[in-house]
Amino acid sequence: MGIVFSILFIALPMAGVLFILGAFDIGWTLPWIPSMPLIMTVGAIAGAVFAAALFIKDRYIPYVEEVPDFEEEGDDFSNDRRDR
């Protein structure tokens, strides 16, 4: 999850900025662009925090789905065979 986060929200926008700067020959200095190991590290940390938060939430607030009770309707499907 963290790698996907870093690719979608950091690497792709940075690639777009670099493409625009290169396409229009804009001579900006780019020391503010993070290096690839830094991008991957930030993504891994963000993914680990997200996974830990989901794990802790599921431990204390488990997901329970409401299941309708079909026996209250009074339909008896156990004797579906009819005498012929």
C-alpha positions in Angstrom: 0.0 0.0 0.0 2.8 2.4 0.8 4.6 1.8 -2.5 1.3 2.4 -4.4 0.8 5.6 -2.3 4.3 6.9 -3.1 3.9 6.1 -6.8 0.5 7.7 -7.2 1.0 10.8 -5.0 4.7 11.5 -5.2 6.4 9.9 -8.2 3.8 10.5 -10.9 3.2 14.1 -10.1 7.0 14.7 -9.9 7.3 12.9 -13.3 4.7 15.3 -14.7 6.5 18.3 -13.3 9.8 17.1 -14.8 8.1 16.4 -18.2 6.5 19.9 -18.3 9.8 21.5 -17.3 11.7 19.5 -20.0 9.0 20.0 -22.7 8.9 23.8 -22.3 12.7 24.1 -21.7 12.2 25.9 -18.4 15.6 26.3 -16.7 14.5 25.8 -13.1 16.9 24.2 -10.6 15.4 21.2 -9.1 17.2 20.4 -5.8 13.8 20.2 -4.0 12.8 17.0 -5.9 13.4 14.1 -3.5 15.5 11.2 -4.5 14.1 7.8 -5.4 15.2 6.1 -2.1 13.5 8.9 -0.1 10.3 8.5 -2.1 10.2 4.8 -1.5 11.0 5.2 2.2 8.2 7.7 2.7 5.8 5.4 0.8 6.9 2.4 2.9 6.4 4.3 6.2 3.0 5.7 5.1 1.9 2.2 4.1 3.1 0.7 7.4 1.3 3.4 9.4 -1.9 2.8 7.4 -1.7 -1.0 7.8 -1.0 -0.6 11.5 -4.0 1.7 11.9 -6.3 -0.8 10.1 -4.9 -3.7 12.2 -5.5 -1.8 15.5 -9.0 -0.7 14.4 -9.9 -4.3 13.5 -8.7 -5.6 16.8 -10.9 -3.3 18.8 -13.8 -2.7 16.4 -14.3 -6.0 14.5 -16.3 -5.9 11.3 -19.6 -7.7 11.9 -22.2 -7.9 9.1 -25.9 -8.0 9.9 -27.4 -11.3 8.6 -31.1 -11.4 8.2 -33.0 -14.1 10.1 -34.9 -16.1 7.6 -36.6 -18.3 10.1 -38.8 -15.5 11.3 -40.8 -15.4 8.0 -42.4 -18.8 8.7 -41.5 -20.3 5.4 -40.7 -24.0 5.8 -38.5 -25.2 3.0 -37.4 -28.4 4.6 -40.4 -30.3 3.1 -40.1 -29.2 -0.5 -40.9 -32.6 -1.9 -44.5 -33.1 -2.6 -46.3 -36.4 -2.8 -46.9 -37.4 -6.3 
